[in-house]
């Protein structure tokens, strides 16, 4: 189940400073899902966003509202 995968990934992230930094530098929830996918975890950016505002272990999932660039 992908929600279990997501929670397991967040648990790993809280204990791995390099992984935490990569996730914090990601631009979108889909980018976080890609990082997780490279490590064998399967979940979507939408599933991650559904946890926004919730705390999983020592990690609080927070959606960042970053305005787009305009030319």
PDB file of N, H, CA, C and O in Angstrom:
ATOM      1  N   UNK A   1       0.848  -1.182   0.000  1.00  0.00           N
ATOM      2  CA  UNK A   1       0.000   0.000   0.000  1.00  0.00           C
ATOM      3  C   UNK A   1       0.887   1.237   0.000  1.00  0.00           C
ATOM      4  O   UNK A   1       1.846   1.309   0.768  1.00  0.00           O
ATOM      5  N   UNK A   2       0.580   2.207  -0.850  1.00  0.00           N
ATOM      6  H   UNK A   2      -0.199   2.148  -1.474  1.00  0.00           H
ATOM      7  CA  UNK A   2       1.472   3.343  -1.024  1.00  0.00           C
ATOM      8  C   UNK A   2       1.500   4.286   0.181  1.00  0.00           C
ATOM      9  O   UNK A   2       2.517   4.941   0.410  1.00  0.00           O
ATOM     10  N   UNK A   3       0.425   4.375   0.951  1.00  0.00           N
ATOM     11  H   UNK A   3      -0.401   3.843   0.765  1.00  0.00           H
ATOM     12  CA  UNK A   3       0.450   5.217   2.140  1.00  0.00           C
ATOM     13  C   UNK A   3       1.448   4.667   3.154  1.00  0.00           C
ATOM     14  O   UNK A   3       2.150   5.430   3.818  1.00  0.00           O
ATOM     15  N   UNK A   4       1.508   3.353   3.271  1.00  0.00           N
ATOM     16  H   UNK A   4       0.938   2.734   2.731  1.00  0.00           H
ATOM     17  CA  UNK A   4       2.499   2.733   4.151  1.00  0.00           C
ATOM     18  C   UNK A   4       3.914   3.028   3.649  1.00  0.00           C
ATOM     19  O   UNK A   4       4.815   3.309   4.440  1.00  0.00           O
ATOM     20  N   UNK A   5       4.099   2.962   2.330  1.00  0.00           N
ATOM     21  H   UNK A   5       3.368   2.734   1.688  1.00  0.00           H
ATOM     22  CA  UNK A   5       5.404   3.279   1.725  1.00  0.00           C
ATOM     23  C   UNK A   5       5.786   4.720   2.041  1.00  0.00           C
ATOM     24  O   UNK A   5       6.934   5.001   2.386  1.00  0.00           O
ATOM     25  N   UNK A   6       4.831   5.626   1.923  1.00  0.00           N
ATOM     26  H   UNK A   6       3.899   5.398   1.643  1.00  0.00           H
ATOM     27  CA  UNK A   6       5.073   7.041   2.186  1.00  0.00           C
ATOM     28  C   UNK A   6       5.483   7.253   3.638  1.00  0.00           C
ATOM     29  O   UNK A   6       6.442   7.975   3.913  1.00  0.00           O
ATOM     30  N   UNK A   7       4.773   6.636   4.557  1.00  0.00           N
ATOM     31  H   UNK A   7       3.995   6.050   4.334  1.00  0.00           H
ATOM     32  CA  UNK A   7       5.099   6.797   5.976  1.00  0.00           C
ATOM     33  C   UNK A   7       6.473   6.198   6.299  1.00  0.00           C
ATOM     34  O   UNK A   7       7.218   6.749   7.109  1.00  0.00           O
ATOM     35  N   UNK A   8       6.800   5.081   5.669  1.00  0.00           N
ATOM     36  H   UNK A   8       6.195   4.634   5.011  1.00  0.00           H
ATOM     37  CA  UNK A   8       8.117   4.478   5.873  1.00  0.00           C
ATOM     38  C   UNK A   8       9.213   5.393   5.340  1.00  0.00           C
ATOM     39  O   UNK A   8      10.254   5.557   5.977  1.00  0.00           O
ATOM     40  N   UNK A   9       8.979   5.993   4.162  1.00  0.00           N
ATOM     41  H   UNK A   9       8.134   5.860   3.644  1.00  0.00           H
ATOM     42  CA  UNK A   9       9.935   6.928   3.579  1.00  0.00           C
ATOM     43  C   UNK A   9      10.143   8.127   4.505  1.00  0.00           C
ATOM     44  O   UNK A   9      11.281   8.536   4.734  1.00  0.00           O
ATOM     45  N   UNK A  10       9.060   8.692   5.039  1.00  0.00           N
ATOM     46  H   UNK A  10       8.136   8.359   4.853  1.00  0.00           H
ATOM     47  CA  UNK A  10       9.187   9.841   5.933  1.00  0.00           C
ATOM     48  C   UNK A  10       9.959   9.468   7.194  1.00  0.00           C
ATOM     49  O   UNK A  10      10.717  10.281   7.723  1.00  0.00           O
ATOM     50  N   UNK A  11       9.769   8.248   7.672  1.00  0.00           N
ATOM     51  H   UNK A  11       9.153   7.588   7.242  1.00  0.00           H
ATOM     52  CA  UNK A  11      10.547   7.784   8.818  1.00  0.00           C
ATOM     53  C   UNK A  11      12.027   7.708   8.501  1.00  0.00           C
ATOM     54  O   UNK A  11      12.866   8.086   9.319  1.00  0.00           O
ATOM     55  N   UNK A  12      12.346   7.216   7.309  1.00  0.00           N
ATOM     56  H   UNK A  12      11.665   6.909   6.645  1.00  0.00           H
ATOM     57  CA  UNK A  12      13.756   7.146   6.896  1.00  0.00           C
ATOM     58  C   UNK A  12      14.326   8.547   6.749  1.00  0.00           C
ATOM     59  O   UNK A  12      15.471   8.801   7.122  1.00  0.00           O
ATOM     60  N   UNK A  13      13.520   9.461   6.199  1.00  0.00           N
ATOM     61  H   UNK A  13      12.590   9.255   5.895  1.00  0.00           H
ATOM     62  CA  UNK A  13      13.978  10.823   5.962  1.00  0.00           C
ATOM     63  C   UNK A  13      14.341  11.529   7.271  1.00  0.00           C
ATOM     64  O   UNK A  13      15.293  12.309   7.309  1.00  0.00           O
ATOM     65  N   UNK A  14      13.591  11.261   8.337  1.00  0.00           N
ATOM     66  H   UNK A  14      12.818  10.627   8.305  1.00  0.00           H
ATOM     67  CA  UNK A  14      13.868  11.966   9.590  1.00  0.00           C
ATOM     68  C   UNK A  14      15.213  11.573  10.190  1.00  0.00           C
ATOM     69  O   UNK A  14      15.775  12.321  10.991  1.00  0.00           O
ATOM     70  N   UNK A  15      15.737  10.406   9.812  1.00  0.00           N
ATOM     71  H   UNK A  15      15.281   9.798   9.162  1.00  0.00           H
ATOM     72  CA  UNK A  15      17.019   9.950  10.344  1.00  0.00           C
ATOM     73  C   UNK A  15      18.181  10.098   9.373  1.00  0.00           C
ATOM     74  O   UNK A  15      19.310   9.731   9.700  1.00  0.00           O
ATOM     75  N   UNK A  16      17.918  10.632   8.177  1.00  0.00           N
ATOM     76  H   UNK A  16      17.001  10.930   7.912  1.00  0.00           H
ATOM     77  CA  UNK A  16      18.951  10.753   7.139  1.00  0.00           C
ATOM     78  C   UNK A  16      19.066  12.215   6.707  1.00  0.00           C
ATOM     79  O   UNK A  16      18.266  12.680   5.895  1.00  0.00           O
ATOM     80  N   UNK A  17      20.057  12.949   7.240  1.00  0.00           N
ATOM     81  H   UNK A  17      20.707  12.572   7.899  1.00  0.00           H
ATOM     82  CA  UNK A  17      20.177  14.381   6.922  1.00  0.00           C
ATOM     83  C   UNK A  17      20.313  14.673   5.422  1.00  0.00           C
ATOM     84  O   UNK A  17      19.766  15.664   4.940  1.00  0.00           O
ATOM     85  N   UNK A  18      21.026  13.834   4.687  1.00  0.00           N
ATOM     86  H   UNK A  18      21.470  13.028   5.079  1.00  0.00           H
ATOM     87  CA  UNK A  18      21.191  14.051   3.250  1.00  0.00           C
ATOM     88  C   UNK A  18      19.878  13.904   2.507  1.00  0.00           C
ATOM     89  O   UNK A  18      19.569  14.691   1.612  1.00  0.00           O
ATOM     90  N   UNK A  19      19.113  12.902   2.875  1.00  0.00           N
ATOM     91  H   UNK A  19      19.363  12.262   3.602  1.00  0.00           H
ATOM     92  CA  UNK A  19      17.809  12.694   2.254  1.00  0.00           C
ATOM     93  C   UNK A  19      16.867  13.831   2.622  1.00  0.00           C
ATOM     94  O   UNK A  19      16.124  14.321   1.772  1.00  0.00           O
ATOM     95  N   UNK A  20      16.893  14.247   3.866  1.00  0.00           N
ATOM     96  H   UNK A  20      17.496  13.849   4.556  1.00  0.00           H
ATOM     97  CA  UNK A  20      16.046  15.360   4.308  1.00  0.00           C
ATOM     98  C   UNK A  20      16.360  16.621   3.512  1.00  0.00           C
ATOM     99  O   UNK A  20      15.452  17.349   3.110  1.00  0.00           O
ATOM    100  N   UNK A  21      17.652  16.881   3.284  1.00  0.00           N
ATOM    101  H   UNK A  21      18.390  16.291   3.610  1.00  0.00           H
ATOM    102  CA  UNK A  21      18.059  18.063   2.530  1.00  0.00           C
ATOM    103  C   UNK A  21      17.564  17.963   1.089  1.00  0.00           C
ATOM    104  O   UNK A  21      17.091  18.955   0.535  1.00  0.00           O
ATOM    105  N   UNK A  22      17.662  16.797   0.477  1.00  0.00           N
ATOM    106  H   UNK A  22      18.046  15.990   0.927  1.00  0.00           H
ATOM    107  CA  UNK A  22      17.193  16.612  -0.898  1.00  0.00           C
ATOM    108  C   UNK A  22      15.691  16.838  -0.994  1.00  0.00           C
ATOM    109  O   UNK A  22      15.212  17.457  -1.943  1.00  0.00           O
ATOM    110  N   UNK A  23      14.955  16.340  -0.016  1.00  0.00           N
ATOM    111  H   UNK A  23      15.345  15.837   0.755  1.00  0.00           H
ATOM    112  CA  UNK A  23      13.495  16.518  -0.023  1.00  0.00           C
ATOM    113  C   UNK A  23      13.141  17.988   0.178  1.00  0.00           C
ATOM    114  O   UNK A  23      12.242  18.502  -0.488  1.00  0.00           O
ATOM    115  N   UNK A  24      13.828  18.664   1.077  1.00  0.00           N
ATOM    116  H   UNK A  24      14.558  18.247   1.618  1.00  0.00           H
ATOM    117  CA  UNK A  24      13.540  20.069   1.325  1.00  0.00           C
ATOM    118  C   UNK A  24      13.884  20.940   0.114  1.00  0.00           C
ATOM    119  O   UNK A  24      13.295  22.005  -0.069  1.00  0.00           O
ATOM    120  N   UNK A  25      14.826  20.499  -0.704  1.00  0.00           N
ATOM    121  H   UNK A  25      15.305  19.633  -0.555  1.00  0.00           H
ATOM    122  CA  UNK A  25      15.206  21.256  -1.900  1.00  0.00           C
ATOM    123  C   UNK A  25      14.297  20.946  -3.096  1.00  0.00           C
ATOM    124  O   UNK A  25      14.348  21.648  -4.106  1.00  0.00           O
ATOM    125  N   UNK A  26      13.472  19.907  -2.991  1.00  0.00           N
ATOM    126  H   UNK A  26      13.431  19.337  -2.170  1.00  0.00           H
ATOM    127  CA  UNK A  26      12.592  19.529  -4.098  1.00  0.00           C
ATOM    128  C   UNK A  26      11.562  20.630  -4.337  1.00  0.00           C
ATOM    129  O   UNK A  26      11.062  21.246  -3.396  1.00  0.00           O
ATOM    130  N   UNK A  27      11.254  20.866  -5.618  1.00  0.00           N
ATOM    131  H   UNK A  27      11.661  20.365  -6.382  1.00  0.00           H
ATOM    132  CA  UNK A  27      10.334  21.938  -5.980  1.00  0.00           C
ATOM    133  C   UNK A  27       8.872  21.529  -5.854  1.00  0.00           C
ATOM    134  O   UNK A  27       8.021  22.374  -5.577  1.00  0.00           O
ATOM    135  N   UNK A  28       8.565  20.254  -6.052  1.00  0.00           N
ATOM    136  H   UNK A  28       9.256  19.567  -6.277  1.00  0.00           H
ATOM    137  CA  UNK A  28       7.172  19.812  -6.034  1.00  0.00           C
ATOM    138  C   UNK A  28       7.044  18.486  -5.271  1.00  0.00           C
ATOM    139  O   UNK A  28       8.029  17.798  -5.005  1.00  0.00           O
ATOM    140  N   UNK A  29       5.814  18.164  -4.937  1.00  0.00           N
ATOM    141  H   UNK A  29       5.013  18.724  -5.152  1.00  0.00           H
ATOM    142  CA  UNK A  29       5.541  16.881  -4.289  1.00  0.00           C
ATOM    143  C   UNK A  29       5.893  15.728  -5.226  1.00  0.00           C
ATOM    144  O   UNK A  29       6.345  14.676  -4.773  1.00  0.00           O
ATOM    145  N   UNK A  30       5.688  15.920  -6.527  1.00  0.00           N
ATOM    146  H   UNK A  30       5.320  16.774  -6.895  1.00  0.00           H
ATOM    147  CA  UNK A  30       6.065  14.885  -7.493  1.00  0.00           C
ATOM    148  C   UNK A  30       7.571  14.664  -7.496  1.00  0.00           C
ATOM    149  O   UNK A  30       8.032  13.537  -7.679  1.00  0.00           O
ATOM    150  N   UNK A  31       8.347  15.741  -7.292  1.00  0.00           N
ATOM    151  H   UNK A  31       7.972  16.656  -7.144  1.00  0.00           H
ATOM    152  CA  UNK A  31       9.805  15.600  -7.214  1.00  0.00           C
ATOM    153  C   UNK A  31      10.196  14.765  -5.991  1.00  0.00           C
ATOM    154  O   UNK A  31      11.120  13.955  -6.059  1.00  0.00           O
ATOM    155  N   UNK A  32       9.494  14.964  -4.881  1.00  0.00           N
ATOM    156  H   UNK A  32       8.744  15.623  -4.826  1.00  0.00           H
ATOM    157  CA  UNK A  32       9.755  14.168  -3.679  1.00  0.00           C
ATOM    158  C   UNK A  32       9.435  12.705  -3.955  1.00  0.00           C
ATOM    159  O   UNK A  32      10.179  11.815  -3.542  1.00  0.00           O
ATOM    160  N   UNK A  33       8.321  12.452  -4.658  1.00  0.00           N
ATOM    161  H   UNK A  33       7.716  13.175  -4.994  1.00  0.00           H
ATOM    162  CA  UNK A  33       7.949  11.079  -4.997  1.00  0.00           C
ATOM    163  C   UNK A  33       9.010  10.437  -5.897  1.00  0.00           C
ATOM    164  O   UNK A  33       9.275   9.242  -5.773  1.00  0.00           O
ATOM    165  N   UNK A  34       9.614  11.209  -6.792  1.00  0.00           N
ATOM    166  H   UNK A  34       9.399  12.180  -6.893  1.00  0.00           H
ATOM    167  CA  UNK A  34      10.690  10.686  -7.651  1.00  0.00           C
ATOM    168  C   UNK A  34      11.929  10.325  -6.830  1.00  0.00           C
ATOM    169  O   UNK A  34      12.553   9.289  -7.062  1.00  0.00           O
ATOM    170  N   UNK A  35      12.280  11.179  -5.877  1.00  0.00           N
ATOM    171  H   UNK A  35      11.774  12.020  -5.689  1.00  0.00           H
ATOM    172  CA  UNK A  35      13.410  10.892  -4.996  1.00  0.00           C
ATOM    173  C   UNK A  35      13.145   9.586  -4.247  1.00  0.00           C
ATOM    174  O   UNK A  35      14.018   8.722  -4.157  1.00  0.00           O
ATOM    175  N   UNK A  36      11.946   9.457  -3.720  1.00  0.00           N
ATOM    176  H   UNK A  36      11.237  10.159  -3.793  1.00  0.00           H
ATOM    177  CA  UNK A  36      11.577   8.245  -2.987  1.00  0.00           C
ATOM    178  C   UNK A  36      11.591   7.027  -3.899  1.00  0.00           C
ATOM    179  O   UNK A  36      12.024   5.946  -3.499  1.00  0.00           O
ATOM    180  N   UNK A  37      11.118   7.208  -5.123  1.00  0.00           N
ATOM    181  H   UNK A  37      10.766   8.086  -5.448  1.00  0.00           H
ATOM    182  CA  UNK A  37      11.084   6.100  -6.080  1.00  0.00           C
ATOM    183  C   UNK A  37      12.467   5.548  -6.367  1.00  0.00           C
ATOM    184  O   UNK A  37      12.633   4.341  -6.539  1.00  0.00           O
ATOM    185  N   UNK A  38      13.463   6.428  -6.421  1.00  0.00           N
ATOM    186  H   UNK A  38      13.328   7.409  -6.282  1.00  0.00           H
ATOM    187  CA  UNK A  38      14.844   5.985  -6.654  1.00  0.00           C
ATOM    188  C   UNK A  38      15.369   5.135  -5.500  1.00  0.00           C
ATOM    189  O   UNK A  38      16.325   4.375  -5.655  1.00  0.00           O
ATOM    190  N   UNK A  39      14.731   5.275  -4.346  1.00  0.00           N
ATOM    191  H   UNK A  39      13.954   5.892  -4.220  1.00  0.00           H
ATOM    192  CA  UNK A  39      15.136   4.502  -3.161  1.00  0.00           C
ATOM    193  C   UNK A  39      14.232   3.286  -2.937  1.00  0.00           C
ATOM    194  O   UNK A  39      14.372   2.573  -1.943  1.00  0.00           O
ATOM    195  N   UNK A  40      13.303   3.059  -3.874  1.00  0.00           N
ATOM    196  H   UNK A  40      13.190   3.638  -4.682  1.00  0.00           H
ATOM    197  CA  UNK A  40      12.451   1.874  -3.785  1.00  0.00           C
ATOM    198  C   UNK A  40      11.091   2.088  -3.141  1.00  0.00           C
ATOM    199  O   UNK A  40      10.361   1.124  -2.910  1.00  0.00           O
ATOM    200  N   UNK A  41      10.740   3.326  -2.850  1.00  0.00           N
ATOM    201  H   UNK A  41      11.333   4.109  -3.038  1.00  0.00           H
ATOM    202  CA  UNK A  41       9.435   3.624  -2.261  1.00  0.00           C
ATOM    203  C   UNK A  41       8.478   4.041  -3.374  1.00  0.00           C
ATOM    204  O   UNK A  41       8.870   4.741  -4.308  1.00  0.00           O
ATOM    205  N   UNK A  42       7.235   3.613  -3.270  1.00  0.00           N
ATOM    206  H   UNK A  42       6.917   3.045  -2.511  1.00  0.00           H
ATOM    207  CA  UNK A  42       6.259   3.935  -4.303  1.00  0.00           C
ATOM    208  C   UNK A  42       5.068   4.675  -3.718  1.00  0.00           C
ATOM    209  O   UNK A  42       4.261   4.105  -2.983  1.00  0.00           O
ATOM    210  N   UNK A  43       4.972   5.967  -4.059  1.00  0.00           N
ATOM    211  H   UNK A  43       5.628   6.430  -4.656  1.00  0.00           H
ATOM    212  CA  UNK A  43       3.804   6.780  -3.741  1.00  0.00           C
ATOM    213  C   UNK A  43       3.817   7.966  -4.687  1.00  0.00           C
ATOM    214  O   UNK A  43       4.835   8.264  -5.312  1.00  0.00           O
ATOM    215  N   UNK A  44       2.686   8.638  -4.787  1.00  0.00           N
ATOM    216  H   UNK A  44       1.860   8.397  -4.279  1.00  0.00           H
ATOM    217  CA  UNK A  44       2.581   9.768  -5.714  1.00  0.00           C
ATOM    218  C   UNK A  44       2.690  11.090  -4.957  1.00  0.00           C
ATOM    219  O   UNK A  44       2.559  11.148  -3.735  1.00  0.00           O
ATOM    220  N   UNK A  45       2.934  12.138  -5.725  1.00  0.00           N
ATOM    221  H   UNK A  45       3.041  12.090  -6.718  1.00  0.00           H
ATOM    222  CA  UNK A  45       2.951  13.471  -5.139  1.00  0.00           C
ATOM    223  C   UNK A  45       1.597  13.821  -4.536  1.00  0.00           C
ATOM    224  O   UNK A  45       1.533  14.489  -3.504  1.00  0.00           O
ATOM    225  N   UNK A  46       0.513  13.377  -5.174  1.00  0.00           N
ATOM    226  H   UNK A  46       0.565  12.834  -6.012  1.00  0.00           H
ATOM    227  CA  UNK A  46      -0.831  13.630  -4.637  1.00  0.00           C
ATOM    228  C   UNK A  46      -1.018  12.980  -3.271  1.00  0.00           C
ATOM    229  O   UNK A  46      -1.625  13.565  -2.374  1.00  0.00           O
ATOM    230  N   UNK A  47      -0.496  11.773  -3.121  1.00  0.00           N
ATOM    231  H   UNK A  47      -0.004  11.298  -3.850  1.00  0.00           H
ATOM    232  CA  UNK A  47      -0.597  11.094  -1.827  1.00  0.00           C
ATOM    233  C   UNK A  47       0.180  11.846  -0.756  1.00  0.00           C
ATOM    234  O   UNK A  47      -0.257  11.940   0.391  1.00  0.00           O
ATOM    235  N   UNK A  48       1.326  12.377  -1.136  1.00  0.00           N
ATOM    236  H   UNK A  48       1.681  12.301  -2.067  1.00  0.00           H
ATOM    237  CA  UNK A  48       2.109  13.177  -0.200  1.00  0.00           C
ATOM    238  C   UNK A  48       1.336  14.436   0.197  1.00  0.00           C
ATOM    239  O   UNK A  48       1.296  14.799   1.372  1.00  0.00           O
ATOM    240  N   UNK A  49       0.724  15.097  -0.783  1.00  0.00           N
ATOM    241  H   UNK A  49       0.757  14.802  -1.738  1.00  0.00           H
ATOM    242  CA  UNK A  49      -0.025  16.319  -0.491  1.00  0.00           C
ATOM    243  C   UNK A  49      -1.219  16.059   0.424  1.00  0.00           C
ATOM    244  O   UNK A  49      -1.612  16.937   1.193  1.00  0.00           O
ATOM    245  N   UNK A  50      -1.791  14.871   0.348  1.00  0.00           N
ATOM    246  H   UNK A  50      -1.472  14.158  -0.276  1.00  0.00           H
ATOM    247  CA  UNK A  50      -2.925  14.541   1.224  1.00  0.00           C
ATOM    248  C   UNK A  50      -2.519  14.501   2.695  1.00  0.00           C
ATOM    249  O   UNK A  50      -3.370  14.610   3.578  1.00  0.00           O
ATOM    250  N   UNK A  51      -1.228  14.345   2.960  1.00  0.00           N
ATOM    251  H   UNK A  51      -0.537  14.256   2.242  1.00  0.00           H
ATOM    252  CA  UNK A  51      -0.736  14.343   4.343  1.00  0.00           C
ATOM    253  C   UNK A  51      -0.343  15.737   4.831  1.00  0.00           C
ATOM    254  O   UNK A  51       0.121  15.890   5.961  1.00  0.00           O
ATOM    255  N   UNK A  52      -0.528  16.758   3.982  1.00  0.00           N
ATOM    256  H   UNK A  52      -0.905  16.634   3.064  1.00  0.00           H
ATOM    257  CA  UNK A  52      -0.136  18.118   4.348  1.00  0.00           C
ATOM    258  C   UNK A  52      -0.813  18.529   5.657  1.00  0.00           C
ATOM    259  O   UNK A  52      -2.020  18.363   5.832  1.00  0.00           O
ATOM    260  N   UNK A  53      -0.012  19.064   6.558  1.00  0.00           N
ATOM    261  H   UNK A  53       0.968  19.200   6.416  1.00  0.00           H
ATOM    262  CA  UNK A  53      -0.504  19.497   7.852  1.00  0.00           C
ATOM    263  C   UNK A  53      -0.470  18.404   8.911  1.00  0.00           C
ATOM    264  O   UNK A  53      -0.740  18.668  10.083  1.00  0.00           O
ATOM    265  N   UNK A  54      -0.141  17.183   8.513  1.00  0.00           N
ATOM    266  H   UNK A  54       0.079  16.969   7.561  1.00  0.00           H
ATOM    267  CA  UNK A  54      -0.094  16.074   9.466  1.00  0.00           C
ATOM    268  C   UNK A  54       1.345  15.777   9.877  1.00  0.00           C
ATOM    269  O   UNK A  54       2.293  16.035   9.134  1.00  0.00           O
ATOM    270  N   UNK A  55       1.475  15.240  11.059  1.00  0.00           N
ATOM    271  H   UNK A  55       0.706  15.030  11.662  1.00  0.00           H
ATOM    272  CA  UNK A  55       2.791  14.852  11.565  1.00  0.00           C
ATOM    273  C   UNK A  55       2.916  13.336  11.477  1.00  0.00           C
ATOM    274  O   UNK A  55       2.041  12.600  11.934  1.00  0.00           O
ATOM    275  N   UNK A  56       4.012  12.883  10.886  1.00  0.00           N
ATOM    276  H   UNK A  56       4.723  13.480  10.516  1.00  0.00           H
ATOM    277  CA  UNK A  56       4.311  11.455  10.767  1.00  0.00           C
ATOM    278  C   UNK A  56       5.655  11.245  11.454  1.00  0.00           C
ATOM    279  O   UNK A  56       6.693  11.638  10.922  1.00  0.00           O
ATOM    280  N   UNK A  57       5.639  10.631  12.625  1.00  0.00           N
ATOM    281  H   UNK A  57       4.795  10.312  13.056  1.00  0.00           H
ATOM    282  CA  UNK A  57       6.873  10.518  13.406  1.00  0.00           C
ATOM    283  C   UNK A  57       7.305  11.911  13.827  1.00  0.00           C
ATOM    284  O   UNK A  57       6.532  12.659  14.425  1.00  0.00           O
ATOM    285  N   UNK A  58       8.541  12.251  13.512  1.00  0.00           N
ATOM    286  H   UNK A  58       9.169  11.643  13.026  1.00  0.00           H
ATOM    287  CA  UNK A  58       9.053  13.591  13.826  1.00  0.00           C
ATOM    288  C   UNK A  58       8.988  14.522  12.624  1.00  0.00           C
ATOM    289  O   UNK A  58       9.531  15.626  12.668  1.00  0.00           O
ATOM    290  N   UNK A  59       8.327  14.089  11.546  1.00  0.00           N
ATOM    291  H   UNK A  59       7.886  13.192  11.510  1.00  0.00           H
ATOM    292  CA  UNK A  59       8.238  14.880  10.323  1.00  0.00           C
ATOM    293  C   UNK A  59       6.834  15.453  10.185  1.00  0.00           C
ATOM    294  O   UNK A  59       5.849  14.718  10.259  1.00  0.00           O
ATOM    295  N   UNK A  60       6.740  16.761   9.986  1.00  0.00           N
ATOM    296  H   UNK A  60       7.539  17.359   9.925  1.00  0.00           H
ATOM    297  CA  UNK A  60       5.460  17.385   9.683  1.00  0.00           C
ATOM    298  C   UNK A  60       5.442  17.694   8.197  1.00  0.00           C
ATOM    299  O   UNK A  60       6.310  18.403   7.688  1.00  0.00           O
ATOM    300  N   UNK A  61       4.452  17.159   7.509  1.00  0.00           N
ATOM    301  H   UNK A  61       3.747  16.583   7.922  1.00  0.00           H
ATOM    302  CA  UNK A  61       4.328  17.371   6.062  1.00  0.00           C
ATOM    303  C   UNK A  61       3.671  18.733   5.850  1.00  0.00           C
ATOM    304  O   UNK A  61       2.572  18.990   6.343  1.00  0.00           O
ATOM    305  N   UNK A  62       4.358  19.594   5.112  1.00  0.00           N
ATOM    306  H   UNK A  62       5.251  19.385   4.712  1.00  0.00           H
ATOM    307  CA  UNK A  62       3.864  20.944   4.881  1.00  0.00           C
ATOM    308  C   UNK A  62       3.925  21.273   3.397  1.00  0.00           C
ATOM    309  O   UNK A  62       4.980  21.172   2.769  1.00  0.00           O
ATOM    310  N   UNK A  63       2.790  21.665   2.847  1.00  0.00           N
ATOM    311  H   UNK A  63       1.934  21.748   3.357  1.00  0.00           H
ATOM    312  CA  UNK A  63       2.745  22.097   1.447  1.00  0.00           C
ATOM    313  C   UNK A  63       3.293  23.512   1.372  1.00  0.00           C
ATOM    314  O   UNK A  63       2.866  24.390   2.122  1.00  0.00           O
ATOM    315  N   UNK A  64       4.229  23.729   0.475  1.00  0.00           N
ATOM    316  H   UNK A  64       4.576  23.016  -0.134  1.00  0.00           H
ATOM    317  CA  UNK A  64       4.812  25.047   0.272  1.00  0.00           C
ATOM    318  C   UNK A  64       4.124  25.723  -0.906  1.00  0.00           C
ATOM    319  O   UNK A  64       4.071  25.166  -2.003  1.00  0.00           O
ATOM    320  N   UNK A  65       3.607  26.905  -0.685  1.00  0.00           N
ATOM    321  H   UNK A  65       3.651  27.357   0.206  1.00  0.00           H
ATOM    322  CA  UNK A  65       3.003  27.664  -1.769  1.00  0.00           C
ATOM    323  C   UNK A  65       4.047  28.629  -2.329  1.00  0.00           C
ATOM    324  O   UNK A  65       4.298  29.699  -1.772  1.00  0.00           O
ATOM    325  N   UNK A  66       4.637  28.223  -3.431  1.00  0.00           N
ATOM    326  H   UNK A  66       4.433  27.354  -3.883  1.00  0.00           H
ATOM    327  CA  UNK A  66       5.674  29.030  -4.079  1.00  0.00           C
ATOM    328  C   UNK A  66       5.090  29.574  -5.371  1.00  0.00           C
ATOM    329  O   UNK A  66       4.738  28.803  -6.264  1.00  0.00           O
ATOM    330  N   UNK A  67       4.981  30.904  -5.483  1.00  0.00           N
ATOM    331  H   UNK A  67       5.267  31.530  -4.757  1.00  0.00           H
ATOM    332  CA  UNK A  67       4.406  31.453  -6.703  1.00  0.00           C
ATOM    333  C   UNK A  67       5.303  31.179  -7.912  1.00  0.00           C
ATOM    334  O   UNK A  67       6.527  31.117  -7.795  1.00  0.00           O
ATOM    335  N   UNK A  68       4.674  31.019  -9.059  1.00  0.00           N
ATOM    336  H   UNK A  68       3.680  31.069  -9.154  1.00  0.00           H
ATOM    337  CA  UNK A  68       5.420  30.791 -10.293  1.00  0.00           C
ATOM    338  C   UNK A  68       6.116  32.048 -10.771  1.00  0.00           C
ATOM    339  O   UNK A  68       5.845  33.154 -10.303  1.00  0.00           O
ATOM    340  N   UNK A  69       7.008  31.850 -11.702  1.00  0.00           N
ATOM    341  H   UNK A  69       7.228  30.951 -12.082  1.00  0.00           H
ATOM    342  CA  UNK A  69       7.719  32.996 -12.288  1.00  0.00           C
ATOM    343  C   UNK A  69       6.895  33.555 -13.431  1.00  0.00           C
ATOM    344  O   UNK A  69       6.247  32.812 -14.168  1.00  0.00           O
ATOM    345  N   UNK A  70       6.927  34.827 -13.565  1.00  0.00           N
ATOM    346  H   UNK A  70       7.453  35.430 -12.965  1.00  0.00           H
ATOM    347  CA  UNK A  70       6.184  35.488 -14.635  1.00  0.00           C
ATOM    348  C   UNK A  70       7.151  36.295 -15.484  1.00  0.00           C
ATOM    349  O   UNK A  70       8.002  37.018 -14.965  1.00  0.00           O
ATOM    350  N   UNK A  71       7.009  36.163 -16.784  1.00  0.00           N
ATOM    351  H   UNK A  71       6.318  35.576 -17.205  1.00  0.00           H
ATOM    352  CA  UNK A  71       7.861  36.919 -17.704  1.00  0.00           C
ATOM    353  C   UNK A  71       7.065  38.027 -18.315  1.00  0.00           C
ATOM    354  O   UNK A  71       7.590  38.792 -19.124  1.00  0.00           O
TER     355      UNK A  71
END
